[in-house]
Amino acid sequence: MRLSIVLPTWNERDNIQPVLTLLQEQLRGQPFSLEILVVDDDSADGTAELVRELAREQPCLRLIRRVGRSGLASAIKEGLLDATGDLALVMDSDGQHDPGAIIRAVETLQAGHLDLVVGSRFHAEAEILGLSDRRERGSTWANAAARFSLPSAYAGLTDYMSGFFVVRLESLLPVLRAVDVNGFKFLYELLAVSRGRLRVAEVPLTFQPRLSGSSKLDLAIFWDFLISLLHTLSFRVLPRRAISFALVGCSGVLVQLIATSLLMQGLLLTAAAGLAEQQRFGLALPISVVIAASSNYLINNALTFRFQRLSGLGLLRGLLKFLLVASLPALANVGLAVAFFSKVASNTLWAQLAGILVVFVWNYAASSRFVWNTP
């Protein structure tokens, strides 16, 4: 038997060599050949260069250096598809996953003729040493939400957010191909697309403190999890980016409504105070639409399109493109809202919502293609 171990890395130079040493010490003398794939997202700290040097002396070690591609789920998928083993194990490269669980996970998979075995931080026999109370509570909540959204066949698992799992590659290859690499956690996405067909089990995992560095958990990770949940609950019919774009658009609605209200109140205190409410609404609305569009652009750049995130002058050029793309529907937004206000109902809320609804699909499709160059 051949076992492939996939280690996704991004700026883990201080951790990767100790992890590789621990792995080879732990697995020495086992009745299988070993392949270790380090999938590096073009780290700036020299991780890939170090792994390349080590690979010259360790025949079992392979480096996959990715340029122009990034993301944890994407790295895991690429590593699994490139693996040559009968079985493949995924684990973190920061030293938090105890290599001692590998043998138990592999034996459990083999003995039970299973497709997937998860290393769980929340198993009754597990031990959590490297997770703060706040993050542990967050993980508990996330697992409860995941359990609700996934097929009942996986209700017995306790850690859907785990980054430690072993799979039988031959039986999982079709499912692996379907995993959405923009998802929050690879394991969660794998379980979601498999629709309850996998034979699964779990083993306890000792979750240790990081060897070096700090966690990469940030707001974008929480956002990805929310989108993953909604994507699964919508039976994966709506594109993930469309869901994210729509949620950001909801924040833009709030920004536009607040901006319009403040601008109309401001106009009451200026020379425009003598204008009728409809005229003040017509003056305030174009400005608030631009403010809301700019807000949507910045949030989408940080969250929805974070793997194609623009920065520096590119951020400014992207904003100009976004406003240009949105200009025609923005005019339609303003025209429809003003017409609704004057002809249908003198209600600024419903007038603006009518305009916003019309332009959503155009803004999503056009900005994806022309601003972030994404189909």
C-alpha positions in Angstrom: 0.0 0.0 0.0 1.1 3.6 -0.7 0.1 6.5 1.5 0.2 10.1 0.2 0.3 12.9 2.8 -0.9 16.3 1.5 0.5 19.4 3.4 -0.9 22.7 2.2 1.5 25.6 3.1 1.5 29.4 3.0 4.4 31.1 4.9 5.2 28.1 7.0 9.0 28.0 6.7 9.6 27.8 10.5 7.1 24.9 10.8 7.5 22.7 7.8 10.8 21.1 8.6 9.9 20.0 12.1 6.5 18.7 10.8 8.3 16.6 8.1 10.8 15.2 10.6 7.9 14.2 13.0 6.0 12.6 10.1 8.9 10.4 9.0 9.9 9.4 12.5 6.2 8.5 13.3 5.8 6.5 10.1 9.2 4.8 9.9 8.8 1.0 9.7 5.1 1.0 8.7 3.9 -1.5 6.1 3.4 1.1 3.4 5.4 3.3 1.1 5.2 7.0 1.8 4.7 10.1 -0.4 4.6 13.6 1.0 3.3 16.4 -1.1 3.8 20.0 0.0 1.4 22.2 -1.9 2.8 25.8 -1.5 0.9 28.9 -2.5 4.1 30.8 -3.5 5.0 31.7 0.0 7.0 34.9 0.5 9.0 33.5 3.5 11.0 30.9 1.6 8.8 27.8 2.4 9.0 26.5 -1.1 12.8 27.0 -1.4 13.3 25.1 1.9 11.1 22.2 0.8 13.0 22.0 -2.6 16.3 21.7 -0.7 14.9 19.0 1.6 13.4 17.1 -1.4 16.8 16.6 -2.9 17.7 14.4 0.1 14.3 12.9 0.8 12.9 10.9 -2.2 9.4 10.6 -0.7 9.0 14.4 -0.6 7.5 16.4 -3.5 6.9 20.1 -3.9 4.0 21.6 -5.8 4.5 25.3 -6.0 1.5 27.3 -7.2 1.7 30.7 -8.8 -1.4 32.6 -9.6 -3.5 30.1 -7.6 -4.3 30.3 -3.9 -6.6 29.2 -1.2 -6.5 26.3 1.3 -9.3 24.3 -0.3 -7.8 24.7 -3.7 -4.4 23.5 -2.5 -5.9 20.4 -0.8 -7.8 19.5 -3.9 -4.8 19.9 -6.1 -2.7 17.8 -3.8 -5.2 15.0 -3.6 -5.6 14.9 -7.4 -1.8 14.8 -7.8 -1.3 12.1 -5.2 -0.2 8.7 -6.4 -1.1 6.7 -3.2 -3.9 4.2 -2.6 -4.8 6.3 0.4 -4.3 10.1 1.0 -4.1 12.0 4.2 -4.5 15.7 4.6 -3.2 17.6 7.6 -2.0 21.1 8.6 1.6 22.0 8.2 1.8 24.2 11.3 2.3 21.3 13.8 -1.2 21.5 15.4 -2.2 18.0 14.1 -0.5 15.2 16.1 1.1 12.7 13.6 0.3 10.0 16.1 -3.2 9.9 14.8 -2.2 8.9 11.3 -1.8 5.2 12.0 -5.1 5.0 13.8 -6.9 6.8 11.1 -5.4 4.6 8.3 -6.1 1.4 10.3 -9.7 2.5 10.9 -10.2 3.2 7.2 -8.8 -0.1 6.2 -10.5 -2.3 8.8 -13.9 -0.8 8.2 -13.6 -0.7 4.4 -14.4 3.1 4.6 -14.1 6.0 2.2 -13.2 8.7 4.7 -11.9 8.9 8.3 -11.9 12.3 10.0 -9.5 13.3 12.8 -11.9 15.0 15.3 -11.0 17.7 17.8 -14.4 17.1 19.5 -14.3 13.3 19.8 -14.9 12.0 23.3 -11.3 10.9 23.5 -9.8 14.0 21.8 -7.6 16.6 23.5 -7.6 20.3 22.6 -4.4 22.1 23.6 -4.0 24.6 20.9 -7.4 26.3 20.6 -8.5 29.4 22.6 -11.8 29.3 24.4 -13.2 31.8 21.9 -12.2 29.8 18.9 -13.3 26.5 20.5 -16.8 28.1 21.1 -16.8 29.3 17.5 -15.8 25.9 16.2 -18.6 24.3 18.3 -21.2 26.7 16.8 -19.9 26.1 13.2 -20.1 22.3 13.6 -23.7 22.6 14.9 -24.6 24.7 11.8 -22.7 22.3 9.5 -24.5 19.3 11.0 -27.9 21.0 10.3 -27.0 21.6 6.6 -25.3 18.3 5.7 -27.0 14.9 4.9 -28.2 12.9 7.9 -25.8 10.1 7.0 -23.0 12.2 8.5 -24.8 13.2 11.7 -22.5 10.9 13.7 -19.4 13.0 13.0 -18.3 15.6 15.5 -15.9 17.8 13.6 -16.9 18.9 10.1 -14.4 21.7 10.2 -11.4 19.4 10.7 -8.3 19.8 8.5 -7.1 16.2 9.3 -8.7 13.3 7.3 -7.7 10.3 5.3 -9.5 9.1 2.1 -9.5 6.2 -0.2 -8.5 7.9 -3.4 -9.9 5.4 -6.0 -13.5 5.6 -4.6 -13.4 9.4 -3.9 -11.9 10.7 -7.2 -15.3 11.5 -8.8 -16.4 13.4 -5.6 -13.0 15.2 -5.3 -13.4 16.6 -8.8 -16.7 18.2 -7.8 -15.5 19.9 -4.6 -15.9 23.7 -4.8 -12.4 25.1 -4.1 -13.9 28.5 -3.1 -15.6 26.9 -0.1 -14.9 27.5 3.6 -13.4 24.1 4.5 -12.5 21.3 2.1 -13.9 18.6 4.3 -17.3 20.4 4.7 -17.5 20.8 0.9 -16.5 17.2 0.3 -19.3 16.0 2.6 -21.8 18.3 1.0 -21.2 17.3 -2.6 -21.1 13.6 -1.8 -24.8 13.8 -0.8 -24.4 11.2 2.0 -22.9 8.4 -0.1 -19.6 8.1 1.7 -18.8 5.5 4.3 -17.3 7.6 7.1 -15.9 7.3 10.6 -13.7 9.4 12.9 -10.8 9.0 15.3 -9.8 11.3 18.2 -7.2 14.0 17.5 -4.8 15.8 19.8 -4.9 19.4 18.7 -1.7 21.1 19.7 -0.4 24.7 19.8 1.2 26.0 16.6 4.9 25.4 16.5 5.5 28.9 15.2 3.6 31.9 13.8 -0.1 32.8 14.3 -3.4 31.6 13.0 -4.6 32.6 9.5 -8.2 32.8 10.7 -9.8 36.1 9.7 -13.1 37.8 8.7 -12.9 36.3 5.2 -12.8 32.8 6.7 -16.0 33.4 8.7 -17.6 34.9 5.5 -16.7 31.8 3.5 -18.4 29.6 6.1 -21.6 31.7 5.9 -21.6 31.4 2.1 -20.9 27.7 2.3 -23.9 27.2 4.6 -26.2 29.2 2.3 -24.8 27.5 -0.8 -25.6 24.0 0.7 -29.0 25.0 2.1 -29.9 26.3 -1.4 -29.1 22.8 -2.8 -26.0 24.3 -4.4 -28.2 25.7 -7.2 -27.1 29.3 -6.8 -23.4 30.1 -7.5 -21.4 30.8 -4.4 -20.2 34.1 -5.7 -23.8 35.2 -6.5 -24.8 34.5 -2.9 -21.9 36.5 -1.6 -22.5 39.3 -4.1 -26.2 39.4 -3.0 -25.3 39.6 0.7 -22.9 42.4 0.0 -25.6 44.0 -2.1 -27.9 43.9 1.0 -25.3 45.9 2.9 -25.3 48.3 -0.1 -29.0 48.7 0.2 -28.6 49.8 3.8 -25.8 52.2 2.9 -28.0 53.7 0.1 -31.0 54.1 2.3 -29.0 55.8 5.1 -27.2 58.0 2.7 -30.4 59.1 1.0 -32.0 59.9 4.3 -29.0 61.9 5.5 -28.7 63.8 2.2 -32.4 64.7 2.1 -32.2 66.0 5.7 -29.1 68.0 4.8 -30.9 69.5 1.8 -33.5 70.8 4.2 -30.9 72.9 5.9 -29.5 74.5 2.7 -30.7 76.6 -0.1 -32.5 73.5 -1.4 -34.8 73.7 1.6 -37.5 75.3 -0.5 -37.6 72.3 -2.9 -40.4 69.8 -2.8 -39.7 66.4 -1.3 -39.7 64.7 -4.7 -37.1 67.2 -6.0 -34.9 66.7 -3.0 -35.2 62.9 -3.4 -34.2 63.3 -7.1 -31.1 65.3 -6.0 -30.0 63.0 -3.2 -30.6 59.6 -4.8 -27.8 59.7 -7.5 -25.2 60.6 -4.8 -26.4 57.8 -2.5 -26.3 55.3 -5.4 -22.6 56.1 -6.1 -21.8 55.9 -2.3 -23.6 52.5 -2.1 -21.9 51.2 -5.3 -18.4 52.2 -3.9 -19.2 50.4 -0.6 -20.3 47.3 -2.5 -17.1 47.4 -4.6 -14.8 47.6 -1.6 -16.5 44.8 0.3 -16.7 42.5 -2.7 -13.1 43.1 -3.4 -12.2 42.1 0.2 -14.6 39.1 0.5 -16.4 37.9 -2.7 -13.4 38.1 -5.0 -10.7 37.9 -2.3 -8.6 35.4 -4.4 -8.6 37.9 -7.2 -8.3 40.9 -4.8 -7.2 44.2 -6.4 -4.8 46.5 -4.6 -2.8 49.7 -5.1 -3.6 51.4 -8.4 -5.4 48.3 -9.5 -7.9 48.9 -6.7 -8.6 52.5 -8.0 -8.8 51.3 -11.6 -11.2 48.5 -10.5 -13.4 51.1 -8.8 -13.6 53.2 -11.9 -14.5 50.1 -14.0 -17.0 49.0 -11.4 -18.7 52.4 -11.4 -18.6 52.4 -15.2 -20.2 48.9 -15.4 -22.8 50.0 -12.9 -23.5 53.3 -14.5 -26.2 52.2 -17.0 -28.2 50.1 -14.4 -27.5 53.0 -11.9 -29.3 55.3 -14.3 -32.1 52.8 -14.5 -32.1 52.5 -10.7 -32.5 56.3 -10.3 -35.0 56.6 -13.2 -37.1 53.7 -12.0 -37.0 54.8 -8.3 -38.0 58.4 -9.2 -40.8 57.1 -11.4 -42.0 54.7 -8.7 -41.9 57.5 -6.2 -43.9 59.9 -8.3 -46.3 57.5 -10.1 -46.8 54.6 -7.8 -46.2 55.4 -4.2 -44.5 58.4 -2.4 -42.4 56.0 -0.4 -38.6 56.4 -0.6 -37.9 52.9 0.8 -40.0 50.9 -1.8 -39.0 53.3 -4.6 -35.3 52.5 -4.0 -35.8 48.8 -3.5 -37.6 48.6 -6.9 -34.6 50.2 -8.6 -32.1 48.1 -6.7 -33.8 44.8 -7.6 -33.6 45.6 -11.4 -29.8 46.1 -11.4 -28.6 43.2 -9.3 -28.2 40.6 -12.0 -26.4 43.0 -14.4 -24.0 44.2 -11.7 -23.1 40.7 -10.7 -22.5 39.3 -14.2 -20.8 42.4 -15.7 -18.5 43.2 -12.7 -17.4 39.6 -12.3 -16.2 39.6 -15.9 -14.9 43.1 -16.5 -13.6 44.1 -13.0 -12.3 40.9 -11.5 -11.9 39.0 -14.8 -13.9 36.0 -13.4 -16.5 34.1 -15.5 
